Amino acid sequence: MNFLEKYKKDFEEYDSMDNDFIDDDKIWAQLDKWENPSKADVRSVLRKAEQKIRLEPEETAILIQNKDKDTIEEMYALANKLKREIYGDRIVFFAPLYISDKCANDCVYCGFRSSNHNMDRKTLSLDEIEKEVKIMIDEGQKRTVLVYGESPETNIDYMCETVKKVYSVKSKHGEIRRANINCAPLSREELAKFKKVGIGTFQVFQETYHHATYRKLHPQNTIKGNYRWRLYA
């Protein structure tokens, strides 16, 4: 099967939609409307945020466009207050482990892009992963994020095997308690396989939500070139 055909049905489902939920014109209109919000406008939004109530797009635009030094400091102070109330003083670190830099996409900004022939590419074997994980554990790491390029070599079955290998590694210094995943969007069936092997957080990066910029950075003849497939992951 051609790699681009892998998610053909999913692509067709999203492409059949009239619009997605990112309205560029509406976003710009709100930013233009609130180009110079007053202190009263900003403080009204901050009072709502302090109650941990979700902000509307218009209210978010007010905070983004705020240029007043006094209320900017109030924003920082409130953000710090809410952070401590929700998370406390705890900071969680995780160590990234790049499993493969082979990728079928050709994103303009990425060194791993398929058109970059000036690098030696590598997909780790399970034995190599075990060695890397042992080093991480001996350095005191308890959490990791496994990073994969989008390639036929790194399909869901291979990725699940890498997760199981990570969890299997034990040392006198401990073990990896949580393996997070950073990879491309997956089908529901593939995500179910990830759930079965006990992954932590599943991350999908979308470098920009601006439609025109996204098209410019991600060639349309690639999987990542499908904006909605990424958006609705």
C-alpha positions in Angstrom: 0.0 0.0 0.0 1.2 3.5 -0.9 2.0 5.3 2.4 -0.3 8.2 1.3 -3.1 5.7 0.9 -2.9 4.6 4.5 -5.5 7.0 5.9 -7.4 7.6 2.6 -10.8 7.1 4.2 -10.0 9.4 7.1 -8.8 12.1 4.7 -12.0 11.8 2.6 -14.1 12.2 5.7 -12.4 15.4 6.8 -12.1 16.8 3.2 -15.9 16.4 2.7 -16.5 19.0 5.5 -17.5 22.5 4.4 -15.3 24.1 7.0 -13.2 23.2 10.1 -13.4 25.0 13.4 -10.5 27.3 12.8 -11.9 30.6 11.4 -9.0 32.7 10.4 -11.1 35.7 9.5 -12.9 35.7 12.8 -9.7 35.4 14.8 -8.1 38.4 13.0 -11.4 40.4 13.4 -11.2 39.9 17.2 -7.6 40.9 17.3 -8.3 44.0 15.3 -11.3 44.9 17.4 -9.3 44.7 20.6 -6.1 46.3 19.3 -5.9 48.6 22.3 -8.0 47.2 25.2 -8.5 49.4 28.3 -7.4 48.4 31.8 -11.0 47.9 32.7 -11.4 45.4 29.8 -8.3 43.5 30.8 -9.2 43.4 34.5 -12.7 42.2 33.7 -11.2 39.2 31.9 -8.8 38.5 34.7 -11.6 38.4 37.2 -13.2 35.7 35.2 -10.0 33.8 34.7 -9.4 33.9 38.5 -12.5 31.9 38.9 -11.0 29.2 36.6 -13.8 29.8 34.0 -12.9 29.1 30.4 -12.3 32.3 28.4 -14.1 33.0 25.1 -12.1 33.9 22.0 -12.9 37.6 22.3 -11.7 37.6 25.9 -8.5 35.8 24.9 -7.9 38.5 22.2 -8.1 41.2 24.9 -5.3 39.6 26.8 -3.2 38.9 23.7 -3.5 42.6 22.6 -2.9 44.1 26.1 0.1 46.4 26.0 -0.4 48.1 29.4 2.5 47.4 31.7 0.5 47.4 34.9 -2.1 45.0 33.8 0.5 42.8 32.1 2.1 42.4 35.5 -1.3 41.6 36.9 -1.6 38.9 34.2 1.7 37.4 35.2 0.7 37.4 38.9 -2.6 35.8 38.3 -1.0 33.1 36.0 1.5 32.3 38.8 -1.3 32.2 41.4 -3.5 29.8 39.3 -0.5 27.6 38.5 0.3 27.2 42.1 -3.4 26.5 43.0 -3.7 23.8 40.3 -0.2 22.3 40.2 1.5 23.5 43.3 5.3 23.9 43.3 5.8 20.6 41.4 7.7 20.5 38.2 7.8 17.3 36.1 10.7 16.5 33.8 10.8 13.9 31.1 13.7 12.9 28.9 13.1 12.7 25.1 14.3 9.6 23.3 14.4 9.9 19.5 13.4 6.4 18.2 13.6 7.3 14.5 14.4 10.3 12.3 13.1 8.7 9.1 10.1 10.6 7.8 8.0 10.6 4.7 7.0 14.3 5.1 8.8 17.2 3.7 8.1 20.1 6.1 10.1 23.2 5.1 11.4 23.9 8.6 12.4 20.4 9.7 15.9 18.9 9.4 14.2 15.4 9.2 12.4 16.4 6.0 12.5 13.7 3.3 14.3 15.9 0.8 17.2 16.4 3.2 19.8 13.9 1.9 22.6 15.3 3.9 22.0 13.2 7.0 22.4 9.6 8.0 19.0 8.3 9.2 18.4 5.8 11.9 15.6 3.7 13.4 16.6 2.2 16.7 16.4 -1.5 17.2 14.8 -2.9 20.4 18.3 -3.7 21.8 19.4 -0.2 21.1 16.4 1.2 22.8 17.1 -1.0 25.9 20.6 0.4 26.1 19.4 4.0 25.8 16.7 3.5 28.4 19.2 2.0 30.9 21.3 5.1 30.6 18.3 7.3 31.2 17.3 5.3 34.3 20.8 5.4 35.7 20.8 9.2 35.3 17.6 9.3 37.4 15.0 9.7 34.7 11.5 8.3 35.5 9.6 9.6 32.5 10.3 9.8 28.8 8.8 10.9 25.6 9.4 8.7 22.6 9.7 10.6 19.3 9.1 9.0 15.9 9.2 10.3 12.4 6.3 9.4 10.1 7.5 6.5 8.1 6.4 3.0 7.0 9.2 1.6 9.3 7.6 3.1 12.4 4.1 1.7 12.1 1.8 1.3 15.1 3.0 -2.3 15.8 6.6 -1.3 15.9 5.8 1.7 18.1 3.9 -0.5 20.5 6.9 -2.9 20.7 9.2 0.1 21.6 6.8 1.1 24.4 6.8 -2.4 25.8 10.6 -2.5 25.6 10.9 0.8 27.5 8.7 -0.5 30.3 10.5 -3.8 30.5 13.9 -2.2 31.3 14.7 -2.5 35.0 17.8 -1.2 36.9 19.0 -0.8 40.5 18.2 2.8 40.0 14.5 2.1 39.1 12.5 2.1 35.9 10.6 4.3 33.5 7.2 4.9 35.0 5.6 6.8 32.2 6.3 6.6 28.4 4.7 9.5 26.5 4.4 9.5 22.8 5.3 12.2 20.2 4.3 11.0 16.7 1.9 11.7 13.8 -1.9 11.4 14.0 -3.2 7.9 14.2 -6.5 6.1 13.4 -8.9 5.2 16.3 -7.8 1.6 15.9 -4.2 2.5 16.2 -4.8 4.7 19.2 -6.5 1.7 20.9 -3.4 -0.3 20.5 -1.4 2.4 22.2 -3.8 2.5 25.1 -3.5 -1.3 25.5 0.3 -1.0 26.0 -0.2 1.7 28.6 1.3 4.9 27.1 1.2 8.2 29.0 0.5 11.4 27.1 -0.1 11.3 23.3 1.4 14.4 21.7 0.7 15.7 18.1 2.4 19.0 17.3 0.7 21.4 15.0 3.2 24.2 14.3 0.6 26.6 13.1 -3.2 26.7 12.9 -3.1 29.5 10.3 -4.3 27.8 7.1 -2.2 29.7 4.6 1.0 29.4 6.7 0.3 25.7 7.2 0.0 25.1 3.4 3.2 27.0 2.8 5.2 24.9 5.3 3.7 21.5 4.6 3.7 20.3 0.9 0.3 19.0 -0.1 1.6 15.7 -1.5 2.5 14.5 2.0 0.5 13.1 4.8 1.2 16.1 7.0 0.0 18.3 4.2 -3.6 17.4 5.1 -4.4 20.2 7.6 -7.7 18.7 8.9 -6.2 15.2 9.5 -3.7 16.9 11.8 -6.3 19.3 13.3 -8.8 16.6 14.3 -6.2 14.0 15.5 
